[in-house]
């Protein structure tokens, strides 16, 4: 049976390649620490399930020290990779045309198809893939399939996309792994009982006497905690354990599926309004060289607030029994 280890293996192989290419790049003034950072990331993915929690903790601390002390540098493409980029811009890109979208569309298409079909697919009485992780495994296969289509389509070698991956990670820096780190932090908070503390404080100081008030409290709490955490996936277990389940579902009889789905959407509203979601809100401004690093947030905030209000109304209308 194919498990999530397959996805970790692919991710680890990618970060290993990025670490090696970073180490071989003399134009990066901080190549040693950059190599160490991405090498530790690769190590966590490749061997994380084989080393102790203490060992994984040391890896995280090492990465935090490197990133926190400004240890990540930015290199440049090799002459061969740069020549590939120029050739693509001048000739091949126009020749290929809209077919360039094919590799990008293969990934979500494969993920959706795999989600619908792989969960129940069995070979010899055994599931072909782990049913609980069918979506992620299908997406990983989609990436491989997209790569297999893209290489002959643009007529290049596997080294070029690896160099492009390194260039992109050099540009984004540590923000590339921020979602994973914040999601893990949310799980730690949930295990530590932060959700219960929030629930107790809410019941004491912000009592909700109606389904509308409960929905507003949960949705606004999801958005607010996401603004602090930078990731709705980190906020979800905390706010759902503290407010969503005990108050909205158990006290007022809200439908758990509707409550959780709309609650997650409310968290995404918070994502649009926080610099903590650096990979979404700060990195694009840096890549586009915008004069105001918070310009993306300023543009998104009105839409986020409108969507948050709409989520409160939708939860009130559809989550509670009439």
C-alpha positions as CSV (number, residue, x, y, z in Angstrom):
1,X,0.0,0.0,0.0
2,X,1.3,3.4,-0.9
3,X,1.3,5.7,2.1
4,X,2.2,9.3,2.9
5,X,5.8,8.2,3.2
6,X,5.8,8.3,-0.6
7,X,5.0,12.1,-0.5
8,X,7.7,12.7,2.1
9,X,10.2,10.8,0.0
10,X,9.5,13.0,-3.0
11,X,9.6,16.2,-0.9
12,X,12.9,15.1,0.7
13,X,14.4,14.3,-2.6
14,X,13.5,17.8,-3.9
15,X,15.0,19.6,-0.9
16,X,18.1,17.4,-1.1
17,X,18.6,18.5,-4.7
18,X,18.0,22.2,-3.7
19,X,20.6,21.9,-0.8
20,X,23.2,20.4,-3.2
21,X,22.7,23.0,-5.9
22,X,22.9,25.7,-3.3
23,X,26.1,24.3,-2.0
24,X,27.6,24.3,-5.5
25,X,26.6,27.9,-6.2
26,X,29.6,30.2,-5.7
27,X,27.4,33.3,-6.3
28,X,25.5,32.8,-3.0
29,X,27.3,34.7,-0.3
30,X,25.6,32.5,2.4
31,X,25.7,29.2,0.5
32,X,26.9,27.1,3.5
33,X,24.1,28.1,5.8
34,X,21.6,28.0,2.9
35,X,22.7,24.5,2.1
36,X,22.4,23.6,5.8
37,X,18.9,25.0,6.0
38,X,17.5,23.1,3.1
39,X,19.5,20.0,4.0
40,X,17.9,20.0,7.4
41,X,14.5,20.3,5.8
42,X,15.3,17.3,3.5
43,X,16.5,15.3,6.6
44,X,13.2,15.9,8.4
45,X,11.2,14.7,5.5
46,X,13.4,11.7,4.7
47,X,14.1,10.4,8.2
48,X,11.6,12.2,10.4
49,X,9.7,9.1,11.2
50,X,12.9,7.2,12.0
51,X,14.5,9.6,14.5
52,X,13.2,10.5,17.9
53,X,11.0,13.5,18.7
54,X,14.1,15.0,20.3
55,X,16.0,14.6,17.0
56,X,13.2,16.3,15.0
57,X,13.1,19.1,17.6
58,X,16.8,19.7,17.1
59,X,16.3,19.9,13.3
60,X,13.6,22.5,13.8
61,X,15.7,24.5,16.2
62,X,18.6,24.4,13.8
63,X,16.5,25.7,10.9
64,X,15.1,28.4,13.2
65,X,18.5,29.6,14.2
66,X,19.7,29.7,10.6
67,X,16.6,31.6,9.4
68,X,16.5,33.9,12.5
69,X,20.1,35.0,12.0
70,X,19.6,35.9,8.4
71,X,21.5,32.8,7.2
72,X,19.6,32.3,4.0
73,X,21.2,33.9,0.9
74,X,20.2,34.2,-2.7
75,X,22.3,32.7,-5.5
76,X,21.9,32.9,-9.3
77,X,21.2,30.4,-12.0
78,X,24.0,28.6,-13.8
79,X,24.9,29.9,-17.3
80,X,23.3,26.8,-18.8
81,X,20.0,27.3,-16.9
82,X,20.0,31.1,-17.7
83,X,20.5,30.2,-21.4
84,X,17.5,27.9,-21.2
85,X,15.4,30.7,-19.7
86,X,16.4,33.1,-22.4
87,X,15.8,30.6,-25.2
88,X,12.4,29.8,-23.7
89,X,11.4,33.4,-23.5
90,X,12.6,34.3,-27.0
91,X,11.3,31.3,-29.0
92,X,9.9,28.2,-27.3
93,X,7.3,29.9,-25.1
94,X,5.6,31.5,-28.1
95,X,5.8,28.3,-30.0
96,X,4.2,26.2,-27.3
97,X,1.4,28.7,-26.6
98,X,-1.5,27.7,-24.4
99,X,-0.1,24.2,-24.1
100,X,2.1,25.7,-21.3
101,X,-1.0,25.4,-19.1
102,X,-1.2,21.7,-19.5
103,X,1.4,20.7,-16.8
104,X,-0.2,23.2,-14.4
105,X,-3.7,21.7,-14.9
106,X,-2.5,18.1,-14.6
107,X,-1.7,18.5,-10.9
108,X,-5.2,19.6,-9.7
109,X,-6.9,17.3,-12.2
110,X,-4.9,14.3,-10.9
111,X,-5.5,15.2,-7.3
112,X,-9.3,15.5,-7.8
113,X,-9.4,12.2,-9.9
114,X,-7.3,10.4,-7.3
115,X,-9.5,11.6,-4.4
116,X,-12.6,10.2,-6.1
117,X,-11.1,7.0,-7.4
118,X,-8.1,5.9,-5.3
119,X,-9.9,5.6,-1.9
120,X,-11.8,2.5,-2.9
121,X,-9.2,1.0,-5.4
122,X,-8.0,-2.3,-4.1
123,X,-5.5,-4.8,-5.5
124,X,-5.5,-8.3,-4.1
125,X,-7.8,-7.3,-1.3
126,X,-5.5,-4.5,-0.2
127,X,-6.0,-0.8,-0.8
128,X,-3.6,0.5,-3.4
129,X,-3.1,3.8,-1.5
130,X,-3.9,4.8,2.1
131,X,-7.6,5.9,1.9
132,X,-7.0,8.6,4.5
133,X,-4.2,10.2,2.4
134,X,-5.6,9.6,-1.1
135,X,-5.7,13.3,-2.0
136,X,-2.1,14.1,-1.1
137,X,-0.8,10.9,-2.7
138,X,-2.7,11.6,-5.9
139,X,-1.3,15.2,-5.9
140,X,2.2,13.8,-5.6
141,X,1.6,11.6,-8.6
142,X,0.1,14.6,-10.4
143,X,3.4,16.5,-9.9
144,X,5.4,13.6,-11.3
145,X,3.0,13.3,-14.3
146,X,3.1,17.1,-14.9
147,X,6.9,17.0,-14.8
148,X,6.9,14.1,-17.3
149,X,4.7,16.1,-19.7
150,X,6.6,19.4,-19.2
151,X,10.1,18.2,-19.9
152,X,9.5,17.1,-23.5
153,X,7.0,19.9,-24.0
154,X,9.6,22.6,-23.4
155,X,12.5,20.4,-24.5
156,X,14.7,20.6,-21.5
157,X,16.5,18.4,-19.0
158,X,15.5,17.5,-15.4
159,X,18.2,19.7,-14.0
160,X,16.5,22.9,-15.2
161,X,13.3,22.5,-13.1
162,X,15.5,21.7,-10.1
163,X,17.5,24.9,-10.7
164,X,14.2,26.8,-11.0
165,X,13.1,25.3,-7.8
166,X,16.3,26.5,-6.1
167,X,15.8,30.0,-7.6
168,X,12.3,30.2,-6.3
169,X,13.2,29.0,-2.8
170,X,16.1,31.4,-2.7
171,X,13.6,34.2,-3.5
172,X,10.9,33.1,-1.0
173,X,13.4,32.0,1.7
174,X,12.1,30.5,5.0
175,X,8.6,31.7,4.2
176,X,8.3,28.6,1.9
177,X,7.9,26.3,5.0
178,X,5.8,28.7,7.1
179,X,2.5,27.0,6.5
180,X,3.9,23.6,7.6
181,X,5.5,25.2,10.7
182,X,2.3,27.1,11.7
183,X,0.1,24.0,11.1
184,X,2.4,22.0,13.4
185,X,2.2,24.8,16.0
186,X,-1.5,24.7,15.9
187,X,-1.5,21.0,16.6
188,X,0.9,21.6,19.6
189,X,-1.5,24.3,20.9
190,X,-4.4,21.9,20.6
191,X,-2.6,19.2,22.5
192,X,-1.7,21.7,25.2
193,X,-5.3,22.6,25.8
194,X,-5.2,26.1,24.4
195,X,-8.7,25.5,22.8
196,X,-10.2,24.7,26.2
197,X,-8.7,27.9,27.7
198,X,-10.2,30.0,24.9
199,X,-13.5,28.3,25.3
200,X,-13.6,28.9,29.0
201,X,-12.6,32.6,28.6
202,X,-15.2,33.0,25.9
203,X,-18.0,31.5,28.0
204,X,-17.0,33.8,30.9
205,X,-16.6,37.1,29.2
206,X,-18.4,36.9,25.8
207,X,-21.5,34.8,26.4
208,X,-23.5,33.9,23.3
209,X,-27.3,33.7,23.7
210,X,-28.3,33.0,20.1
211,X,-27.2,30.9,17.1
212,X,-26.3,34.2,15.3
213,X,-24.1,35.3,18.2
214,X,-22.5,31.9,18.4
215,X,-21.8,31.8,14.6
216,X,-20.4,35.3,14.7
217,X,-18.1,34.5,17.7
218,X,-16.8,31.3,16.0
219,X,-16.2,32.9,12.6
220,X,-14.6,36.1,14.0
221,X,-12.5,33.9,16.3
222,X,-11.3,31.8,13.4
223,X,-10.4,35.0,11.4
224,X,-8.8,36.7,14.4
225,X,-6.7,33.7,15.5
226,X,-5.6,33.1,11.9
227,X,-4.4,36.7,11.8
228,X,-2.3,35.9,14.9
229,X,-1.1,32.5,13.7
230,X,-0.8,33.3,10.0
231,X,-2.4,30.0,9.0
232,X,-6.1,28.9,9.2
233,X,-5.0,25.3,9.6
234,X,-3.2,26.2,12.8
235,X,-6.2,28.2,14.1
236,X,-8.8,25.5,13.2
237,X,-8.2,22.9,15.9
238,X,-7.9,25.5,18.6
239,X,-11.0,27.5,17.8
240,X,-13.1,24.5,16.9
241,X,-12.2,22.7,20.1
242,X,-12.8,25.9,22.2
243,X,-15.8,27.5,20.5
244,X,-17.0,25.6,17.4
245,X,-17.8,22.2,18.9
246,X,-18.9,23.1,22.5
247,X,-20.8,26.2,21.7
248,X,-22.0,26.2,18.1
249,X,-22.5,22.4,17.7
250,X,-23.3,21.1,21.1
251,X,-25.1,24.0,22.7
252,X,-27.0,25.3,19.7
253,X,-27.2,22.1,17.6
254,X,-25.2,23.3,14.6
255,X,-24.5,20.9,11.8
256,X,-20.8,19.9,12.3
257,X,-20.0,19.6,8.6
258,X,-21.4,23.1,7.8
259,X,-19.9,24.7,10.9
260,X,-16.4,23.4,10.2
261,X,-16.5,24.1,6.5
262,X,-17.7,27.7,6.9
263,X,-15.4,28.1,10.0
264,X,-12.4,27.2,7.8
265,X,-13.5,29.7,5.2
266,X,-13.6,32.3,7.9
267,X,-10.1,31.5,8.8
268,X,-9.0,32.1,5.3
269,X,-10.5,35.6,5.6
270,X,-8.0,36.1,8.3
271,X,-5.2,34.8,6.1
272,X,-6.0,37.7,3.6
273,X,-5.4,40.3,6.3
274,X,-2.2,39.2,8.1
275,X,1.5,39.7,7.4
276,X,2.0,36.4,9.3
277,X,0.9,34.7,6.2
278,X,4.1,35.8,4.6
279,X,4.1,33.4,1.7
280,X,0.7,34.7,0.6
281,X,0.9,38.4,1.4
282,X,4.6,39.5,1.8
283,X,6.3,37.3,-0.8
284,X,4.2,38.4,-3.7
285,X,4.9,42.0,-2.9
286,X,8.7,41.2,-2.8
287,X,8.6,39.3,-6.0
288,X,6.7,42.1,-7.8
289,X,9.0,44.7,-6.1
290,X,6.1,46.7,-4.9
291,X,7.1,49.9,-2.9
292,X,4.7,49.0,0.0
293,X,5.3,45.5,1.4
294,X,1.8,45.5,2.9
295,X,0.0,46.6,-0.3
296,X,-1.4,43.1,-1.0
297,X,-3.0,43.0,2.5
298,X,-4.4,46.5,2.1
299,X,-6.1,45.5,-1.2
300,X,-7.4,42.2,0.2
301,X,-8.7,43.4,3.5
302,X,-12.1,44.9,2.3
303,X,-12.9,41.7,0.4
304,X,-11.9,39.6,3.4
305,X,-14.2,41.6,5.8
306,X,-17.2,41.3,3.4
307,X,-16.6,37.5,3.0
308,X,-16.3,37.2,6.8
309,X,-19.7,38.8,7.3
310,X,-21.2,36.6,4.5
311,X,-19.8,33.5,6.3
312,X,-21.5,34.5,9.5
313,X,-24.9,34.8,7.7
314,X,-24.4,31.5,5.8
315,X,-23.6,29.6,9.0
316,X,-26.6,31.1,10.7
317,X,-28.9,30.1,7.8
318,X,-27.6,26.6,7.0
319,X,-25.9,25.2,10.1
320,X,-28.8,25.3,12.6
321,X,-32.0,23.2,12.5
322,X,-35.1,25.2,11.7
